[in-house]
Amino acid sequence: MSGQPVEAEEIRVILDALYQTPVTKVRLGVLTGISTRHVERVISHIRAESIALVASGPDGYWLPTTLAEAEENIERRHSRAIRQMETLQGERALIRRMRDAEAPRPTLWGVGAVA
């Protein structure tokens, strides 16, 4: 992860704030004094380092209370990641077509065609 390093105290205050109902990243920033951008980085760190299961949805972040809730959240996030990868593949295909359209056209004599 690039950017400002994640401190143990930041992890603690974020996890403490998540023991209540779902909390948006903006509200987490207000509650903890951590910028919303850094809140996202701390949440990513918590997830990536297997510190805690942090769920997310339209109401914000929360700590799942059951294994089923955690699994459902992970599946929802996995599906979203798959859709994002499919979108990226489409965008890359478009870039390839755009590059191909700009490439000089070969002729029978091996000299590029003039546009």
Buried (B, 14 or more C-beta within 10 A) or exposed (E): EEEEEBEEEBBEBBBEBBEEEBBBBEBBBEBBEBEBEBBBBBBEBBBEEEBBBBBBEEEBBBBBEEEEBBEEBBEEBEEEEEEEEEEEEEEEEEEEEEEEEEEEEEEEEEEEEEE
